[in-house]
Amino acid sequence: MNRLRPTSLAVLLLVLSYVPARAQKVFDFNERCRQAYHEIIQLKLGSGQQLLNAEKAQHPNNLIPYFLENYIDFFTLFFNEDPEEYKKRLPNREARLKLLNEGPESSPFLLFTRSVIHFQWAAVRIKFGNNWDAGWEFRRSFLQVKTNMRSFPHFTPNALYAGAMQVAAGTIPEGYKWLSSLMGINGSIKKGMARINNFLQAKDEWALLFREEAIFYYCYLKFYIENDRVGVFKFIEQQQLDLVNHHLFTYLAVNLHLSNQQAEIAEQIILNKNPAPAYLVMPLWDMEMGYAKVHHLDPAAALYLERFIATFKGRFYVKDVLQKLSWHYYLQGDMAKAKAFRQKILNSGSTDTEADKQAQKEANTSVWPNKILLQARLLNDGGYYRQALALLHGKNTASFSLPEEKLEFAYRAGRLYDDVENDSVAITFYQQAIGLGEQRKEHFAARAALQIGYIFEKRGEKQNAIEWFERCMSMKDHDFKNSLDQRAKAGIARCKNE
């Protein structure tokens, strides 16, 4: 018996040594997690959460479900902007970051998952008016993904987020340059887009897994930053994106078509989307449909826009929607409702977007737009160019009495001829708008200079384009200053191949 004691003691110590030890946390993007990610990225958040719950129950030390739950919070808060949901979900951020930090240092997912969470919360914080916090979230995300690229150069998803942030930083308006310097972020549209392009062409398992997310970012950046609108829609068609069952792609396509003055196409996409209750409920669909309708002067626009106002709990574009409703009733001849919706603008939503700022500014006046110019504007923005041109047929600046109406007419005529590709006539009207409005507060002169820059860029006359983009940026203290400067700056960078 005595000879067995040392062996028994050794066995006992060995067993006891395992009792307090915890199983190692892991980043296991297994098949169930991949399926959950695919469901979530389509905005089928409920079914995605069910898969994550099952994974957490079976593999409690797998950290990927906690990472993917942040996508659920992100989409919910970003699209619906509900303050109560924000309050409820905000603590999840810190808890997840702390938990993910327990992952193995040998995994590229250790820094990558935290970088993505910071990136997503940067976007969410902007939606809730916390711009300073958003800036620091963005900085953390940028620095973490940069470090991860050095440690794991072959982990391709790094390039997706590094590229997207590099492009965004490359378009920061001059007025906010101090912010990018403070945060240590060096922007480059050319380098950032090259990284995203390389990611989309990669064929490794991680590039294929995150491909749908990459397409979403790529299309937005290609449309708004590279101004390659033809290329974006060609890409969407070539990729055969599912605009019916993949609601993130549905939203992408609707948003881009509306911004591209294709209201009719946007309306059809909304009507054709899968109506199943499995998808995230979004009042934004009513806003988008309302915009599509109002841009065709369709009386049904009010139904959608009023329903959006009644159900949306956020702040972004609320003033803009109320302005569209006030214009709608103004054009219908119902001044009581027009004035009531204009009054609501003053105490609703926020002025975080340029469109909302402009709506607030108009609501603070007693001036109503010229009806013909307003109708022409709405039709033009919807892509109904011939109808808009018919309204302005036979008119010139002398047809309008107020200086702001003369200015808007010159810009509106220029834009319409630009949209039907009559460049020479468009430039003549744009130059007239610049002459009338360069010293005024309205944005028409700056936008006219931007559009002339686009025309010369399209022709390949890069130096001429740069001069007009610089002319746009040189105009001071006008509506939409930051967004127009951002577009002009992006244009200069493209022309310089930067």
C-alpha positions in Angstrom: 0.0 0.0 0.0 2.8 2.4 0.9 4.3 2.1 -2.6 1.0 3.2 -4.1 0.7 6.4 -2.1 3.1 8.6 -4.2 1.4 7.5 -7.4 -2.1 8.1 -6.0 -1.0 11.5 -4.7 0.3 12.5 -8.1 -2.9 11.4 -9.8 -4.9 13.4 -7.3 -2.8 16.5 -7.8 -3.1 16.2 -11.5 -6.9 15.9 -11.3 -7.2 18.8 -8.9 -5.0 21.0 -11.1 -7.7 20.8 -13.8 -10.6 21.6 -11.6 -10.2 25.4 -11.4 -9.0 25.8 -15.0 -11.4 27.2 -17.5 -11.7 26.0 -21.1 -9.8 28.2 -23.6 -12.0 30.7 -25.4 -11.9 30.3 -29.1 -12.9 32.0 -32.3 -14.7 29.2 -34.2 -16.5 30.5 -37.3 -18.1 27.1 -37.8 -20.9 26.3 -40.1 -23.7 27.3 -37.7 -22.1 30.7 -37.1 -21.6 31.1 -40.9 -25.3 30.4 -41.4 -26.2 32.8 -38.6 -24.1 35.5 -40.2 -25.7 34.9 -43.6 -29.2 35.3 -42.0 -28.3 38.4 -40.1 -26.7 40.1 -43.2 -30.0 39.6 -45.0 -31.7 41.4 -42.1 -33.4 38.1 -40.9 -32.3 39.0 -37.4 -34.6 36.6 -35.5 -33.5 33.5 -37.2 -29.9 34.6 -36.9 -30.3 35.0 -33.2 -31.8 31.6 -32.8 -28.8 30.0 -34.4 -26.5 32.0 -32.2 -28.4 30.9 -29.1 -28.0 27.3 -30.1 -24.3 27.8 -30.7 -23.7 29.4 -27.4 -25.6 26.6 -25.6 -23.5 23.9 -27.3 -20.2 25.7 -27.4 -20.1 28.3 -24.6 -16.5 29.1 -25.2 -16.9 30.1 -28.8 -16.7 33.9 -29.0 -18.0 34.3 -32.6 -21.7 34.3 -31.6 -21.0 37.4 -29.3 -19.3 39.1 -32.2 -22.2 38.4 -34.5 -24.8 39.6 -32.0 -23.2 43.0 -32.4 -24.4 42.9 -36.0 -27.9 42.4 -34.8 -27.6 45.4 -32.5 -26.0 47.4 -35.2 -28.7 46.9 -37.8 -31.5 47.4 -35.3 -30.1 50.7 -34.0 -28.7 52.0 -37.3 -31.9 51.5 -39.3 -34.5 52.2 -36.7 -32.8 54.7 -34.3 -35.0 53.8 -31.4 -33.7 55.6 -28.2 -35.1 53.0 -25.9 -33.4 50.2 -27.8 -30.2 52.2 -27.8 -30.3 52.5 -24.0 -31.0 48.8 -23.7 -28.3 47.6 -26.1 -25.5 50.1 -25.3 -24.2 48.0 -22.3 -23.7 45.0 -24.8 -20.8 46.9 -26.4 -18.6 47.0 -23.4 -19.5 43.5 -22.3 -18.7 42.1 -25.8 -15.4 43.9 -26.1 -14.3 42.6 -22.7 -15.3 39.0 -23.6 -13.7 39.1 -27.0 -10.5 40.2 -25.3 -10.3 36.8 -23.7 -9.7 35.2 -27.1 -6.4 33.7 -28.1 -3.7 36.2 -29.3 -2.7 33.7 -32.0 -6.0 34.4 -33.8 -6.6 37.3 -36.3 -10.1 37.5 -35.0 -8.9 38.9 -31.6 -8.3 42.4 -33.0 -10.6 42.1 -36.0 -13.8 41.4 -34.1 -13.1 44.3 -31.7 -12.3 46.6 -34.7 -15.6 45.8 -36.4 -17.5 46.4 -33.1 -15.9 49.8 -32.8 -16.6 50.6 -36.5 -20.3 49.6 -36.1 -20.7 51.6 -32.9 -19.1 54.6 -34.6 -22.0 54.6 -37.1 -24.6 54.0 -34.4 -23.3 56.8 -32.3 -23.5 59.2 -35.2 -27.2 58.3 -35.6 -27.8 59.2 -31.9 -25.9 62.5 -32.1 -22.8 61.4 -30.2 -20.3 62.6 -32.9 -17.3 63.0 -30.6 -17.7 59.4 -29.2 -18.2 58.2 -32.8 -14.9 59.8 -33.8 -13.0 57.9 -31.1 -14.8 54.6 -32.0 -13.7 55.2 -35.6 -10.1 55.8 -34.5 -9.9 52.7 -32.3 -11.3 50.6 -35.2 -8.8 52.1 -37.6 -5.8 51.6 -35.3 -6.8 48.0 -34.4 -7.3 46.9 -38.0 -3.9 48.5 -38.9 -2.2 46.5 -36.1 -4.0 43.4 -37.2 -2.8 43.9 -40.8 0.8 43.9 -39.5 0.3 40.8 -37.3 -1.8 38.9 -39.8 -1.0 40.2 -43.3 -2.7 37.3 -45.0 -6.0 37.7 -43.2 -8.0 39.3 -46.0 -11.0 40.8 -44.1 -8.5 43.3 -42.6 -8.4 44.9 -46.1 -12.1 45.4 -46.3 -12.4 47.5 -43.2 -9.0 49.2 -43.6 -10.0 50.2 -47.1 -13.4 51.5 -46.2 -12.0 53.6 -43.4 -9.2 54.9 -45.6 -11.7 56.0 -48.2 -13.9 57.7 -45.6 -10.9 59.5 -44.1 -9.8 60.6 -47.6 -13.0 62.6 -48.1 -13.1 64.4 -44.7 -14.0 68.1 -45.6 -11.3 70.7 -44.9 -13.3 72.1 -42.0 -12.8 68.8 -40.2 -9.2 68.1 -41.1 -8.1 68.8 -37.5 -10.2 65.8 -36.5 -8.4 63.3 -38.8 -5.0 64.7 -37.7 -6.0 64.4 -34.1 -7.1 60.8 -34.6 -4.0 59.8 -36.6 -6.0 58.7 -39.7 -4.4 59.0 -43.1 -7.0 58.9 -45.8 -6.6 57.9 -49.5 -9.5 57.2 -51.8 -7.3 55.4 -54.3 -5.5 53.1 -51.8 -8.7 52.4 -49.9 -10.7 51.5 -53.0 -7.8 49.3 -54.2 -7.9 47.4 -50.9 -11.7 46.8 -51.2 -11.3 45.7 -54.9 -8.5 43.3 -53.9 -10.7 41.9 -51.2 -13.6 41.3 -53.6 -11.3 39.5 -56.0 -9.9 37.2 -53.3 -11.1 33.6 -53.1 -10.0 32.5 -49.7 -12.7 31.3 -47.2 -12.8 34.6 -45.3 -13.1 36.7 -48.4 -16.0 34.5 -49.6 -17.6 34.6 -46.1 -17.6 38.5 -45.8 -18.2 39.1 -49.5 -21.9 40.3 -49.2 -20.9 42.8 -46.6 -18.0 44.0 -48.8 -20.4 44.4 -51.7 -22.6 46.7 -49.6 -19.6 49.0 -48.7 -18.1 48.8 -52.2 -21.3 49.9 -53.9 -21.8 52.9 -51.6 -18.3 54.1 -51.9 -18.1 53.6 -55.6 -21.4 55.5 -56.0 -20.9 58.4 -53.6 -17.1 58.8 -53.5 -15.9 57.5 -56.9 -19.0 59.0 -58.6 -19.1 55.9 -60.8 -22.8 55.5 -61.0 -22.8 53.6 -64.3 -20.2 51.2 -62.9 -22.2 50.6 -59.7 -25.4 49.5 -61.4 -23.4 47.4 -63.9 -21.7 45.7 -61.0 -25.0 45.0 -59.2 -26.4 43.5 -62.4 -23.3 41.4 -63.0 -23.3 40.1 -59.5 -27.0 39.2 -59.8 -27.7 40.5 -56.3 -30.9 39.1 -54.8 -32.9 42.3 -54.4 -36.0 40.3 -53.3 -34.9 38.1 -50.4 -31.7 39.9 -49.3 -33.1 43.0 -47.6 -29.7 44.6 -47.1 -29.2 44.5 -50.8 -32.8 45.6 -51.3 -32.1 48.7 -49.2 -28.8 49.3 -51.0 -30.5 49.2 -54.5 -33.5 51.4 -53.5 -31.2 54.0 -51.9 -28.9 54.1 -54.8 -31.6 54.3 -57.4 -33.3 57.1 -55.6 -30.0 59.0 -55.4 -29.5 58.3 -59.1 -32.9 60.0 -59.9 -34.5 56.6 -60.8 -37.6 56.8 -58.5 -39.7 54.4 -60.7 -37.1 51.6 -60.4 -36.8 52.2 -56.7 -40.5 51.9 -56.3 -40.6 48.6 -58.1 -37.8 47.2 -56.0 -39.7 48.0 -52.8 -42.9 46.5 -54.2 -41.1 43.3 -55.2 -39.2 42.7 -51.9 -40.0 39.6 -49.9 -42.7 40.7 -47.4 -42.2 37.8 -44.9 -42.3 38.8 -41.2 -38.8 37.2 -40.6 -37.1 40.4 -41.7 -36.3 43.4 -39.6 -39.3 45.8 -39.6 -38.1 49.1 -40.9 -40.2 52.3 -41.2 -37.5 53.4 -43.7 -39.3 51.4 -46.4 -42.2 53.9 -46.0 -39.8 56.8 -46.3 -38.2 55.5 -49.4 -41.6 54.7 -51.0 -42.8 58.1 -50.1 -39.8 59.8 -51.7 -40.3 57.7 -54.9 -44.0 58.8 -55.0 -43.4 62.5 -54.2 -40.8 62.7 -57.0 -43.6 61.8 -59.4 -46.0 64.2 -57.8 -48.1 61.2 -56.9 -50.9 61.9 -54.3 -50.2 58.6 -52.7 -46.9 60.0 -51.3 -48.6 61.4 -48.3 -49.8 57.9 -47.1 -46.2 56.6 -46.9 -44.5 59.7 -45.6 -47.1 60.2 -42.8 -46.9 56.6 -41.8 -43.1 56.9 -41.6 -43.5 60.0 -39.3 -46.0 58.1 -37.1 -43.8 54.9 -36.7 -40.2 56.1 -36.9 -38.6 56.8 -33.5 -35.3 58.2 -34.8 -34.0 61.7 -35.8 -32.3 61.4 -39.2 -34.3 62.7 -42.2 -37.4 63.5 -40.1 -37.3 67.2 -40.9 -36.6 66.3 -44.6 -39.7 64.0 -44.7 -41.8 66.7 -43.0 -40.6 69.2 -45.6 -41.6 66.8 -48.4 -45.1 66.5 -46.8 -45.4 70.3 -46.5 -44.5 70.6 -50.2 -46.9 67.9 -51.1 -49.8 69.6 -49.5 -48.7 73.0 -50.8 -48.7 71.7 -54.4 -52.1 70.1 -53.7 -53.5 73.5 -52.6 -54.1 72.4 -49.0 -52.3 75.2 -47.1 -53.6 74.3 -43.7 -51.8 70.9 -43.9 -48.8 72.4 -45.6 -48.4 74.9 -42.8 -49.0 72.3 -40.1 -46.3 70.0 -41.4 -43.9 72.9 -41.8 -44.5 73.9 -38.2 -43.7 70.3 -37.1 -40.3 70.6 -38.7 -39.2 73.1 -36.0 -39.6 70.7 -33.1 -38.9 67.3 -34.7 -35.9 65.3 -35.6 -32.4 66.8 -35.8 -30.2 68.9 -38.0 -27.4 66.3 -38.3 -27.9 65.9 -42.1 -27.6 68.6 -44.7 -31.1 67.9 -45.9 -32.5 68.3 -42.4 -30.6 71.5 -41.9 -32.1 72.9 -45.1 -35.6 71.9 -44.1 -35.2 73.6 -40.7 -33.9 76.7 -42.4 -36.9 76.9 -44.8 -39.3 76.2 -41.9 -38.0 79.3 -40.1 -39.2 81.5 -42.9 -42.6 82.4 -44.1 -41.5 82.0 -47.8 -42.9 79.2 -49.9 -41.2 77.9 -53.1 -42.2 78.9 -56.5 -44.7 76.1 -57.5 -43.3 75.6 -61.0 -39.7 75.4 -59.8 -40.7 73.1 -57.0 -42.5 70.7 -59.4 -39.6 70.8 -61.8 -37.2 70.0 -58.9 -39.2 67.1 -57.6 -39.7 65.6 -61.1 -36.0 66.1 -61.9 -34.9 64.4 -58.7 -37.2 61.5 -59.6 -35.7 61.1 -63.1 -38.8 62.5 -64.9 -36.7 64.8 -67.0 -39.0 65.4 -69.9 -41.9 66.3 -67.7 -39.7 68.8 -65.8 -38.3 70.3 -69.0 -41.9 70.8 -70.3 -42.7 72.8 -67.1 -39.8 75.1 -67.8 -40.2 75.3 -71.6 -40.3 78.9 -72.9 -39.0 80.4 -69.6 -35.8 82.2 -68.7 -34.5 84.1 -65.7 -36.6 87.1 -66.7 -39.7 84.9 -66.1 -39.1 85.1 -62.4 -39.2 88.1 -60.2 -37.2 87.1 -57.1 -33.3 86.8 -57.2 -33.5 83.4 -55.5 -36.0 82.2 -58.1 -33.8 83.4 -61.0 -30.9 81.6 -59.5 -32.8 78.3 -59.0 -34.2 78.5 -62.5 -30.7 78.8 -64.0 -29.4 75.9 -61.9 -32.5 73.7 -62.5 -32.4 74.2 -66.2 -28.7 73.4 -66.2 -29.2 70.2 -64.2 -32.0 69.1 -66.5 -30.0 69.6 -69.7 -27.1 67.9 -67.9 -29.3 64.9 -67.1 -30.4 64.5 -70.7 -26.7 64.8 -71.7 -26.8 68.2 -73.5 -23.6 69.3 -71.9 -23.0 72.5 -73.7 -26.4 74.0 -72.8 -26.1 72.6 -69.3 -22.7 74.4 -68.8 -24.2 77.7 -70.1 -27.0 77.6 -67.5 -24.6 76.4 -64.7 -22.3 79.3 -65.4 -25.4 81.6 -65.3 -26.3 80.1 -61.9 -22.7 80.7 -60.6 -22.9 84.3 -61.7 -26.2 84.8 -60.0 -25.5 82.9 -56.8 -21.8 82.8 -55.9 -22.2 85.3 -53.1 -25.5 84.0 -51.9 -26.5 81.5 -49.2 -28.3 79.0 -51.4 -26.3 76.0 -52.6 -27.1 76.3 -56.3 -23.9 78.1 -57.4 -21.6 75.7 -55.6 -23.6 72.7 -56.9 -23.4 74.1 -60.4 -19.6 74.4 -60.2 -19.5 70.8 -58.9 -21.6 69.6 -61.8 -19.4 71.4 -64.4 -16.5 69.6 -62.7 -18.3 66.3 -63.3 -18.9 67.1 -66.9 -15.2 67.8 -67.6 -14.1 64.8 -65.5 -16.4 62.6 -67.7 -14.8 64.1 -70.8 -11.3 63.3 -69.5 -10.4 66.9 -69.1 -9.0 66.4 -65.6 -7.3 69.9 -65.1 -10.5 71.7 -66.1 -12.5 69.4 -63.8 -10.1 70.2 -60.9 -10.5 73.9 -61.4 -14.3 73.7 -61.2 -14.1 71.4 -58.2 -11.9 74.0 -56.5 -14.3 76.7 -57.5 -17.0 74.8 -55.7 -14.9 74.5 -52.6 -14.0 78.2 -52.7 -17.6 79.3 -52.2 -18.2 80.1 -48.5 -21.1 79.9 -46.1 -23.8 78.3 -48.2 -26.3 75.4 -47.7 -24.9 71.9 -48.0 -21.3 73.3 -47.7 -19.8 70.2 -46.1 -21.4 67.6 -48.4 -20.6 69.5 -51.5 -17.0 70.2 -50.4 -16.7 66.4 -49.7 -17.8 65.5 -53.2 -15.6 68.2 -54.8 -12.6 66.9 -52.7 -13.3 63.4 -53.9 -13.5 64.6 -57.5 -10.1 66.3 -57.1 -8.6 63.1 -55.7 -10.0 61.1 -58.6 -8.6 63.5 -61.2 -5.2 63.5 -59.5 -5.4 59.7 -59.2 -4.8 59.9 -55.4 
